């Protein structure tokens, strides 16, 4: 069943790409495995998934050594500064950087491990009170403040669009983030590339792909509904 779900999601991505003349190879599928047991992650891995997204540091810590070493772990949830040190040498990317203080902590911890951490800035495009993230106008000032950091590299932007019944309602959110990334790219800021646009989840990833997403985060569409009682 899980393999079929994964196949269907990939087929949907291909269809969305075809609609706007993009190559499916431009899109990275992040299997959002938060709250899911290791056995399900292994099943997804066996079906071809290699990039997994987790919301909590503890879950990455618990699952990291139990699964194949070629998995790319992405931290996609809100990250507290005091927990950065636990995952700095375990994750391939941090999607949820939304303050200078967090960026500074990642810089410091990455320096200790002598690595460069790829990060995305989280943008709360819709300015929802219940979500973390920078306002659109706060992104450029933060990029300029972090441009001199040598142990992080800003690879792009991430957003969590509003939960909507009709994915078309989020098209404007995705367009706004895409435009922001293009505008930033044109400024040629040191240490900043806008190669990654992490936007689109189970309910709206096809629309996100049509609007320029390069990375979609799909949980329910692959693993089924989450059982929060087990968390």
C-alpha positions in Angstrom: 0.0 0.0 0.0 2.7 2.4 1.0 4.7 1.6 -2.2 1.5 2.3 -4.2 1.1 5.7 -2.4 4.6 6.7 -3.2 4.2 5.7 -6.8 1.0 7.7 -7.0 2.6 10.8 -5.5 5.5 10.6 -8.0 3.0 10.1 -10.9 1.1 13.3 -9.7 4.4 15.2 -9.6 5.1 14.1 -13.2 1.7 15.2 -14.3 2.0 18.6 -12.6 5.4 19.0 -14.3 4.1 18.1 -17.7 1.3 20.7 -17.3 3.9 23.5 -17.1 6.8 22.0 -19.1 9.0 21.1 -16.2 11.2 18.0 -15.8 10.2 15.8 -12.9 13.9 15.5 -12.1 13.7 19.2 -10.9 11.6 18.1 -7.9 12.8 16.5 -4.7 10.1 14.5 -2.8 10.5 14.7 1.0 8.7 11.9 2.7 7.3 13.5 5.9 7.7 10.7 8.4 6.9 12.5 11.6 5.1 10.3 14.2 5.6 7.3 11.9 7.4 4.1 13.2 10.7 3.0 11.9 9.1 0.0 10.2 7.0 2.3 8.0 10.1 4.4 7.1 11.9 1.3 6.1 9.0 0.3 3.9 9.1 3.7 2.2 12.9 3.3 1.8 12.4 -0.1 0.2 9.9 1.5 -2.2 12.5 4.1 -3.2 12.2 7.0 -0.8 15.6 8.5 0.2 14.7 11.9 1.6 12.8 12.0 4.9 11.5 15.0 6.7 11.0 15.2 10.5 9.4 17.9 12.7 11.1 17.0 16.0 14.8 16.7 16.9 14.0 13.7 19.2 12.5 11.7 16.3 15.5 12.2 14.1 17.7 11.1 17.0 15.6 8.0 17.6 15.4 6.9 14.0 18.8 7.9 12.7 20.8 4.8 13.7 17.9 2.4 13.0 17.7 3.2 9.2 20.1 3.0 6.2 22.9 5.5 6.3 22.2 6.9 2.8 19.0 8.5 3.9 18.9 12.3 3.7 17.2 13.7 6.8 15.6 17.1 6.6 14.6 19.1 9.7 11.3 20.7 8.6 9.8 21.6 11.9 10.3 24.6 14.3 13.9 24.2 15.7 14.8 25.4 19.1 18.3 26.8 19.4 19.3 24.6 22.3 18.6 21.5 20.2 20.6 22.4 17.1 23.8 20.6 18.4 22.0 17.3 18.4 21.2 17.2 14.7 23.9 19.4 13.1 25.9 16.4 11.9 22.8 14.3 11.1 20.6 16.3 8.8 21.2 17.2 5.2 19.2 20.4 5.4 17.3 22.6 7.9 14.1 24.1 6.3 12.8 26.2 9.2 15.3 29.0 9.9 13.2 32.0 10.9 15.5 34.3 13.0 19.0 35.7 13.1 19.6 34.0 16.5 18.8 30.6 15.2 21.0 31.1 12.1 23.8 32.2 14.5 23.4 29.0 16.6 23.5 26.8 13.5 26.6 28.7 12.3 28.3 28.1 15.7 27.4 24.4 15.9 28.3 23.7 12.3 31.7 25.4 12.9 32.4 23.0 15.8 31.8 20.0 13.4 33.7 21.7 10.6 30.8 21.4 8.2 28.6 23.8 6.1 24.9 23.4 6.8 22.5 24.0 3.9 19.5 26.0 5.3 16.2 27.4 4.0 14.5 30.5 5.4 11.0 29.8 6.5 8.6 32.5 5.2 5.1 32.9 6.6 3.7 34.2 3.3 0.1 34.2 4.4 1.1 35.7 7.8 -0.9 33.2 9.8 -0.8 33.8 13.6 -0.5 30.0 14.2 2.6 29.5 12.1 6.3 30.3 12.5 8.3 32.1 9.8 9.5 35.4 8.6 7.3 38.0 6.9 8.1 38.6 3.3 9.7 41.9 4.0 11.9 40.4 6.8 13.7 37.9 4.5 16.1 40.2 2.7 17.4 41.9 5.9 18.1 38.5 7.4 19.9 37.3 4.3 22.2 40.3 4.4 22.9 39.6 8.1 23.9 36.0 7.4 25.8 36.6 4.2 29.1 36.6 6.0 28.6 33.3 7.8 30.9 30.6 6.6 29.3 27.5 8.1 25.8 27.9 6.7 24.6 28.3 3.2 21.2 29.7 2.4 19.9 27.4 -0.4 16.4 28.9 -0.7 13.1 29.5 0.9 10.4 27.4 2.5 6.7 28.1 3.3 3.8 26.2 4.9 0.7 27.3 3.0 -2.7 27.6 4.8 -4.7 24.5 5.2 -7.4 24.7 2.5 -10.0 22.4 0.9 -9.3 23.7 -2.6 -5.5 23.7 -3.4 -6.1 26.5 -6.0 -6.5 28.9 -3.0 -2.8 28.5 -2.3 -1.6 29.3 -5.8 -1.1 32.9 -4.9 1.0 32.0 -1.8 3.3 29.9 -3.9 3.6 32.6 -6.6 4.6 35.1 -3.9 7.3 32.9 -2.6 8.6 32.1 -6.1 8.7 35.8 -7.0 10.6 36.5 -3.7 13.2 33.9 -4.6 13.6 35.4 -8.1 14.0 38.9 -6.7 16.6 37.7 -4.1 18.5 35.7 -6.7 18.9 38.8 -8.9 20.7 40.6 -6.0 23.6 38.1 -6.0 24.0 38.2 -2.2 27.1 36.4 -1.0 26.5 32.9 0.4 23.0 32.8 -0.9 21.6 30.7 -3.8 17.9 30.4 -4.5 18.1 26.9 -5.9 15.6 25.4 -3.5 11.9 26.3 -3.1 10.4 24.0 -0.5 6.6 24.5 -0.8 3.7 22.2 -1.3 2.3 19.4 1.0 -0.1 16.5 0.6 -3.1 18.8 -0.1 -1.5 21.2 -2.6 1.9 19.9 -3.9 0.7 19.6 -7.5 -0.2 23.3 -7.6 3.1 24.1 -5.8 5.0 22.2 -8.5 3.2 24.2 -11.2 4.2 27.4 -9.5 7.9 26.6 -9.2 8.4 24.4 -6.2 11.6 22.3 -6.3 10.9 20.4 -3.1 7.5 19.0 -1.9 6.9 17.7 1.6 4.4 14.9 1.5 3.4 12.9 4.6 -0.3 11.8 4.6 -0.1 11.2 0.9 2.6 8.6 1.4 2.1 7.2 5.0 -1.6 7.8 5.5 -3.3 9.7 8.3 -1.1 10.3 11.3 -1.9 8.8 14.7 -1.2 11.6 17.1 -2.1 9.4 20.0 1.2 7.6 19.7 3.3 10.7 19.9 
